[in-house]
Amino acid sequence: MDQGTAIVLAATIPTVIVAVEHYLTRRSVGRVEQQVTTLNESTIGQLAAAAETRRAEDIPHDRRTAQEQRHIDSSPEIGPEQGGGTLDP
């Protein structure tokens, strides 16, 4: 192999590696997006944020950490519970 061919190969290999990584990453992301669909149409992130909000709201204001208080301050207002009602007629 002459020096010119070696230089071309050395320059091409990183480009091929990046292209393959990009392709594999996009395939993985597509699969993950399909897996996180929930029955109530919320994303996993939305469900986790709502659970964290409920957990932090149960802590008395003066015992919350700064991070918990920032989360409460930045979270949207939670509407009234839906459903309710009883199963008995």
Backbone as numpy.savetxt, mean C-alpha at the origin, in Angstrom:
# Nx Ny Nz CAx CAy CAz Cx Cy Cz
37.47 -12.78 -28.89 36.61 -11.62 -28.89 37.53 -10.38 -28.89
37.23 -9.46 -29.80 38.06 -8.26 -29.85 37.59 -7.23 -28.83
38.38 -6.21 -28.65 38.11 -5.21 -27.62 36.81 -4.45 -27.89
36.49 -4.18 -29.14 35.26 -3.45 -29.47 34.02 -4.23 -29.08
34.03 -5.52 -29.35 32.89 -6.36 -28.99 32.72 -6.42 -27.48
33.83 -6.52 -26.77 33.78 -6.58 -25.31 33.19 -5.28 -24.74
33.55 -4.16 -25.32 33.03 -2.87 -24.84 31.53 -2.77 -25.10
31.10 -3.20 -26.28 29.66 -3.16 -26.61 28.88 -4.06 -25.66
29.38 -5.26 -25.41 28.70 -6.16 -24.48 28.66 -5.59 -23.06
29.76 -5.02 -22.63 29.82 -4.44 -21.29 28.83 -3.28 -21.15
28.61 -2.53 -22.22 27.67 -1.41 -22.17 26.23 -1.90 -22.29
26.01 -3.02 -22.94 24.66 -3.52 -23.18 24.10 -4.30 -22.00
24.92 -5.01 -21.28 24.46 -5.87 -20.19 23.67 -5.10 -19.13
24.14 -3.95 -18.63 23.32 -3.23 -17.62 21.95 -2.81 -18.16
21.89 -2.42 -19.44 20.61 -2.03 -20.04 19.65 -3.21 -20.08
20.14 -4.37 -20.43 19.31 -5.57 -20.47 18.83 -5.93 -19.07
19.71 -5.83 -18.10 19.34 -6.14 -16.71 18.24 -5.19 -16.23
18.37 -3.91 -16.52 17.35 -2.94 -16.11 16.02 -3.25 -16.79
16.06 -3.58 -18.07 14.83 -3.89 -18.80 14.15 -5.12 -18.22
14.90 -6.15 -17.89 14.32 -7.36 -17.31 13.75 -7.06 -15.93
14.47 -6.31 -15.10 13.96 -5.95 -13.78 12.65 -5.16 -13.90
12.60 -4.23 -14.84 11.39 -3.43 -15.06 10.22 -4.33 -15.44
10.45 -5.25 -16.36 9.40 -6.18 -16.79 8.91 -7.03 -15.63
9.83 -7.58 -14.85 9.44 -8.44 -13.73 8.71 -7.65 -12.65
9.16 -6.44 -12.39 8.52 -5.59 -11.38 7.09 -5.26 -11.79
6.88 -4.90 -13.04 5.53 -4.58 -13.50 4.62 -5.79 -13.41
5.12 -6.98 -13.70 4.31 -8.19 -13.58 3.94 -8.44 -12.13
4.91 -8.26 -11.21 4.65 -8.48 -9.79 3.62 -7.50 -9.26
3.76 -6.24 -9.64 2.83 -5.22 -9.17 1.43 -5.53 -9.67
1.31 -5.97 -10.91 0.00 -6.33 -11.44 -0.65 -7.44 -10.64
0.14 -8.43 -10.26 -0.40 -9.53 -9.47 -0.81 -9.06 -8.08
-0.03 -8.20 -7.46 -0.36 -7.70 -6.13 -1.63 -6.88 -6.18
-1.79 -6.04 -7.19 -3.00 -5.23 -7.29 -4.24 -6.13 -7.39
-4.12 -7.25 -8.06 -5.26 -8.14 -8.16 -5.54 -8.82 -6.83
-4.54 -9.06 -6.03 -4.71 -9.78 -4.78 -5.30 -8.92 -3.67
-5.18 -7.59 -3.74 -5.63 -6.76 -2.63 -7.06 -6.26 -2.78
-7.78 -6.76 -3.76 -9.19 -6.40 -3.90 -9.95 -7.03 -2.74
-10.74 -6.22 -2.05 -11.48 -6.72 -0.90 -12.97 -6.74 -1.21
-13.72 -7.43 -0.39 -15.15 -7.56 -0.65 -15.90 -6.24 -0.49
-15.43 -5.35 0.39 -16.13 -4.08 0.57 -15.54 -2.98 -0.30
-14.74 -3.36 -1.29 -14.16 -2.46 -2.28 -13.18 -1.46 -1.70
-12.69 -1.68 -0.50 -11.64 -0.85 0.08 -10.29 -1.48 -0.24
-9.27 -0.65 -0.28 -7.94 -1.20 -0.48 -7.40 -1.66 0.87
-6.37 -2.46 0.84 -5.74 -2.91 2.08 -5.23 -1.70 2.87
-4.69 -0.71 2.17 -4.21 0.50 2.84 -5.33 1.25 3.54
-6.49 1.35 2.90 -7.63 2.03 3.51 -8.11 1.27 4.75
-8.14 -0.05 4.65 -8.57 -0.84 5.81 -7.59 -0.69 6.97
-6.28 -0.68 6.65 -5.27 -0.53 7.70 -5.35 0.86 8.34
-5.55 1.90 7.53 -5.65 3.25 8.06 -6.88 3.40 8.97
-7.98 2.80 8.55 -9.19 2.87 9.38 -8.99 2.15 10.70
-8.32 0.99 10.65 -8.06 0.25 11.89 -7.13 1.05 12.81
-6.12 1.69 12.24 -5.20 2.50 13.05 -5.94 3.69 13.65
-6.83 4.31 12.89 -7.60 5.44 13.41 -8.46 5.01 14.59
-9.14 3.87 14.46 -9.98 3.39 15.57 -9.12 3.08 16.79
-7.96 2.47 16.57 -7.08 2.13 17.70 -6.60 3.39 18.40
-6.16 4.39 17.64 -5.62 5.61 18.23 -6.72 6.43 18.91
-7.93 6.40 18.37 -9.03 7.15 18.99 -9.42 6.58 20.34
-9.15 5.31 20.58 -9.47 4.70 21.87 -8.48 5.10 22.97
-7.37 5.70 22.59 -6.36 6.13 23.57 -6.74 7.54 24.05
-6.75 7.79 25.35 -7.04 9.14 25.83 -6.08 10.16 25.21
-6.59 11.35 24.92 -5.81 12.37 24.21 -4.45 12.63 24.85
-4.40 12.70 26.17 -3.13 13.03 26.84 -2.15 11.86 26.87
-2.57 10.66 26.46 -1.67 9.51 26.45 -1.23 9.12 25.04
-1.71 9.82 24.01 -1.34 9.52 22.63 0.07 10.01 22.33
0.77 9.27 21.49 2.08 9.73 21.03 1.85 10.82 19.98
2.91 11.55 19.64 2.79 12.59 18.62 2.38 11.98 17.28
2.91 10.81 16.98 2.57 10.14 15.72 1.10 9.75 15.69
0.59 9.23 16.81 -0.82 8.86 16.87 -1.71 10.09 16.72
-1.33 11.20 17.35 -2.13 12.42 17.26 -2.10 12.97 15.84
-0.94 12.94 15.16 -0.87 13.38 13.76 -1.79 12.53 12.89
-1.82 11.22 13.16 -2.68 10.33 12.38 -4.15 10.72 12.58
-4.54 10.95 13.81 -5.93 11.35 14.11 -6.25 12.68 13.43
-5.32 13.64 13.53 -5.56 14.96 12.96 -5.68 14.92 11.43
-4.96 13.99 10.78 -4.96 13.95 9.32 -6.00 12.99 8.75
-6.62 12.18 9.58 -7.58 11.21 9.05 -8.92 11.89 8.79
-9.62 11.43 7.75 -10.93 12.02 7.46 -11.94 11.63 8.53
-12.97 12.44 8.64 -14.03 12.14 9.59 -14.70 10.83 9.20
-14.96 10.00 10.17 -15.63 8.74 9.91 -17.12 8.97 10.06
-17.86 8.59 9.03 -19.31 8.80 9.02 -19.99 7.84 9.99
-21.30 8.00 10.13 -22.03 7.11 11.03 -21.96 5.68 10.51
-22.06 4.73 11.43 -22.01 3.33 11.03 -23.19 3.03 10.14
-22.95 2.20 9.14 -24.01 1.83 8.23 -24.58 0.49 8.64
-25.72 0.20 8.16 -26.33 -1.08 8.50 -27.15 -0.91 9.77
-26.63 -1.46 10.83 -27.37 -1.38 12.09 -28.55 -2.32 12.03
-29.65 -1.89 12.49 -30.84 -2.72 12.45 -30.64 -4.04 13.15
-31.68 -4.70 13.43 -31.58 -6.00 14.08 -32.08 -7.07 13.13
-31.71 -8.28 13.41 -32.15 -9.39 12.58 -33.54 -9.87 12.98
-33.97 -9.53 14.18 -35.29 -9.94 14.63 -36.34 -9.03 14.00
-37.44 -9.60 13.51 -38.50 -8.78 12.90 -39.28 -7.96 13.90
